[in-house]
Amino acid sequence: MKRTLSIVLALCMLLSCAIFFSGCTAAENSKDWPVTVGGATIDKEPQNIVVLNDCFADIISYIGYDIKMVGRSDECDQEFLHVVPSVGKAATPDINAITTPETDLVIADGTLSADAKASIEEGGAKVVTLEVPTTEDALKQLYVDLGTALGGKETGSAKGEDGYTELLDMLSTMNTATSNIVCTVAYLYLDGSGQLCTFVKDTLEYKFFNYNGNTNIFANQTEPVVNPDELHIGSPNYIFYDSEEVLALLKSDERYANIHALQHNGTLLIPRKAFNRYGTSAEQAIFDILSFIEKDSKGTPDEATPDAAAAPAAQPAATEAPAASVPQADAADTAQDEEVISYSVQDSAE
């Protein structure tokens, strides 16, 4: 009889514990769900997502939710996402590839057509539509919105905000790394008409590029198109460029023949889109820039650090960023011959 009573009491205790802990789980989940983000109400944590914007995909990777990705648009061509199947173009994706029983959330930008969005929702997946940020406040909000959509209004929101803070802290650390090297730098790309352009002041790509910590000769640029005379006079130690067409143009123009970077192999291809992705790619781009400068300066210190007295007198104003920051890390592979970033370091949020 005592043995039977003991068994009954033990079963009651187990049942009470199960009810208690299930109640805790339910209460915990109720703190996160449902959430409304980007025009969609999400009732529970999504497990399988399709991302149709490369900037969003980059941030999702940075805050640690890329493991949920089961599909991506062609535009999400980051090397670390190549294992994720493509579902076509962001504006007109392959609906059949998206609307599988496993896909429960699609994250898109405003280019997704109304018909495609309707078809995806008819297939059972929710569609979150977000805007690509143009300001720092909007970027922070995007981090929070993506975290919220994927992890809930408390857990995910905090993860998104922490990821944004970690990104800026990491970039700031690179920016202010101790170095005795003072360099001038420039970033160049071609517009649709083939004109040389650079990043415009107060844009996000400008701000992210300037985290390299060196002196941007186009620090006060308010229009994208570059003045050839300013590039010639500024004669940067290092030029970072978007495509091989940029370098070919520079080398074919006699006006640029005496530019320091061209004379001393101080050029490196880093696709412009890296600075428009605001997450893993942007962080890696800055690391690659600093590693390239660090590797070059150790090999040829006199060329990398020209005597100040020999520098042109009419150089443009320096960027607001602290001068010359080179992290003490192993140099990244700088032999980049295509518009794909090689990710040798991952300092993403957990």
N, C-alpha and C positions, 0 to 999 in steps of 0.2 A: 504494500500500500504506500509506504513512504517513498519507494523507488518510483512508483507511478506518479505520485504527487510532485516529486522532484523533476521528472521529465516534463510534466505539464507546466510547471513554473518556468523551467528553462525555455520551453517553446514560447510561453507568453512573453518572456524577456526578449527573446530573439525577434518576435513579432513587433514588440514595442519599439525596439531599436530600429527595425526596418522602417516602421512608420515614421519614427522620429527623423531618421536620416533622409528618407525620401521627402519628408516635409521640408527639411533644410535645403535639399537640392531644388525643390520646386520654388522655395522662397528665394533661393539664390538666382535661379533662372528668371524669376519674375522681375528681378532688378534690371535685367538686361533686355528682356523681350516683352512685348513687341517694340520695334523701333520704326520710325518713318524717316527715310533718307532718300533724297533725289527723286521724290515723287512716288516712291514705293513703300508700302508697309510690310515689314518683314517680321513674321511671327516667331521664328526660331532661328538658331544659328545655322547659316548656310554651310553646307559641306562641300559642294561642288560648284565652282563658279567659272564663268567665262568672262574674260576682260577684253574690251574692244578699244582700249586707248593705251598707248605705250607709256604715257606719263603716269596714269593710274596703276598700270602693271608694275612700274618701277617702285612706286611708293608702297604698293601692296607687298612687294618683295622685301622692301626695307623694314617694314613693321612685322614681318614674319608670317604673313598669311598666304604667301605664294604656294604653299603646300596644298591649298584648296583649289588651285587652278587646274581645270580639265580642258580648257580651250582658250585661245587667244586670237586676236586679229593679226593679219599680215604685218600691220604697222608695229606690233610688239615684237621687234626683231632683235631684242637684247640676247646676247649669247647665252646667258644663264636661263633663258626661257625656251631655248630651242627644243627641249624635250617635251614641251607642251604642244599638243596638236593645234595647227592653225584652222580657223573656221572661215577664212576669207577676209575680205575687206571690212573695215570698221563700219562703213556706211551701208553696205549691202552684204552682210555675212551669209554664209550657208545656213539657212534656218534648220535644215534637217540635221546638220552636224551639231547644232546647238540644242535643239529640243529633244534631247535624249532623256530617258527616265531619271538619269543621275543629276542632270543640271537643275539647280534650284535657284540660281541667281546669275544675272548678266549685268555687268557694269559697263556702261557706255557713255559717250559724250553726245553732244548735240548733232553730230553728223549721222547718227543712226536714223534711217528713214522711218517714217511713221508706220508704213506697211510692215517693215521688218520687225519693229517693236511690237506691233499688234500680233504678228504671227508667233513671236517668241512667247508672249504672254498667253496666247491661246494654247501653246504647247505645255504650259504649266509652270514656266519659270518667271520669277519676278525680274523686272528691269529697273535698275537704278541709273538715272541719268544725271551726270555731274558736269560741271564746267571746268575747263583747263584754267588754272589760276594765272593772274597777271600781276598780283601784288603779294607781299609777304603775308598779310593777314588772310588773304584768300588761300594761300598755300597751306598755312596752318589749319585753316578750316577744312581743307580737302583731306589732310592727314586725319583729322578727327572724324570726318564723315565716312571715310573709307574704313577706319577702325570700327566705328559704330555699326556700319552695315555688316561687317564680317565678324565682329566679336560682341556686339551688344552696347547698350547705351551707357553702361558703367565700365565694364571690363574692356571692351573694344575701344571706346572713346578714350580711356586713359592710355591704352596701348598706342593709339594714334598720336596723341599729344606727346607722349614720352618719346616716340620715334622721331617726331619733328624736332624736339629739343635735343635729342642725341645727335641728329644730323648736323644741326648748327654748332653744337659743341665740338663735334669731330672736325668740321671744317674750320672752326675758329682755332682749334689746336694746331692744325696744319698751318694755318695762316700765320700764327705767332711762333712757330718753331724757331729755335735759336739757330742763326746762321750768320757768317761773316760776309756772305755774298750779296751784293746789291745788283740786281738785274733789271733791265727794261724788257717788257713783253708786249705782244700784240696778238689779237685773235682776228683772223680773216676768213671770210666766206664770200661766195659769189651770189648775187641776186639773180632774178629771172632774166635780166638783160645782160648778164655777164659782168656787171660792175663789182669791183672790190668793195666789200662792206665789213663792218665790225659791229660789236654789240653797242647798243644805245644806252646811255646813262639812265638810271632809274628803272630799267627793266630787270626781270628776274634773271635772265641769262647773263646780263652784265654783272649783277651782284654775285652770282655763283662763280663766274670766271674770276672775279677779283678776289675770291678766297685763296687764290694761289699766292697772295701776299707780296708779289713783286710790283714794280711800277708799270702800270698800264699806260702806254703812250697815248692811247685814245680815251683817257679817263673822263674827259669832258665832252665826248662825242654826243651830240643831240640828234644827229641824222645818221642813218646807217652807212651811206656811201662815204668811202674814205677819200680824203684829199691826198693825191700822190705826193705832193710836196711835204706834207706832214709825215707821211710814212718814210720818205727819204731823209728828212731832217732828224726825225726821231730815231732812225736806225736801231731798232730794238735788238737786244742780245738774242732774244728768242721769239720766233713766230710760230704760233699754233694755228692750224688751218683745217678747214672742213673737208676738203677733197683734193685729189691729186691735180685737178684742173687749176686750183688756186696756186699751187706751187709752180706749175708749168707757166702760168701767166706771169708770176713774179720773176721767174728766171729768164723769160723771153723779153722782158721790158728793160731797156737800158737804164731807165731812170732809177731802177732798184738794184743796179749792179753792185753798188758799194755798201748795201745794207749789211750790217754786222752778221745777222742771223744767216743770211744767204752765203756770205763768205766763209763762215766757220761751221756750217752744217748745224746750225741751231734751230732746226725746224722739226716739227712733229705733227703728224696727222691725228687730230682728235675730232670726230664728227660733231657738228654743231648740236645735233639732237641730244647729245649727252648732257648739255647744259639746259635742255628743255624738259628733262625728265625728273629732276628734283628729288632724287632718291639715290638708289644704289649706283646708277650711272654717273650722276653728277659727282658723288663722292669719289668714285673711281677715276674720273677725269682729272680731278684736282690732284689725286695721288700720283697719277701718271705724269702730270706736268711737273710736279715737284721732284719726282724720281728722275725724270729726264734731266732737269737742271742740275740736280745733285750729282748724277753720274757724269755729266759733261764737265761740270766745274771741277770735279776731282781729277778728271783726265787732263784738262787744259785750263788750270786756274787763271792764268794770265789773260787768256782770251775771254773767259767767262766773266772776268771782273776787270774791265778796262779802266785805266787810270782816269780819275775824275777830271783831271785837267785836260784830258784829250777828248772828253765828251763834248758833243755839239752844244753850243750855248743856247740855242733856241728850242730846247725840248719842251713839249707840251707839259702841262701841270701834272703832277703825280696823282695817282689814285688815292682815295681816302683810306684804303686798306693799309695796314702796317707793312713796312717794306721787308722784302726778302725773307720768306719763310720756307724752309726746306726741312721736312721731317727726316729724322735719322733712321731711315729704313732702307732695306735692300732695294735697288733700282728695279722698276718694273720693266718688262720687255717693251722696248720702244720701236721695234721694227714692225710698225703697223702699216699694212699695204692695202687695206680695204676698210670700208666704213662700218666696222664692227669693233666694239670695245672689248678688249680682253680683260676678264676680271680675275686678277691674281689675289685680291684681298677682299674679304667680306667683313665689314665692321657694322653689320646691320643690327637693328634692335632685335632682342630676343622675342 
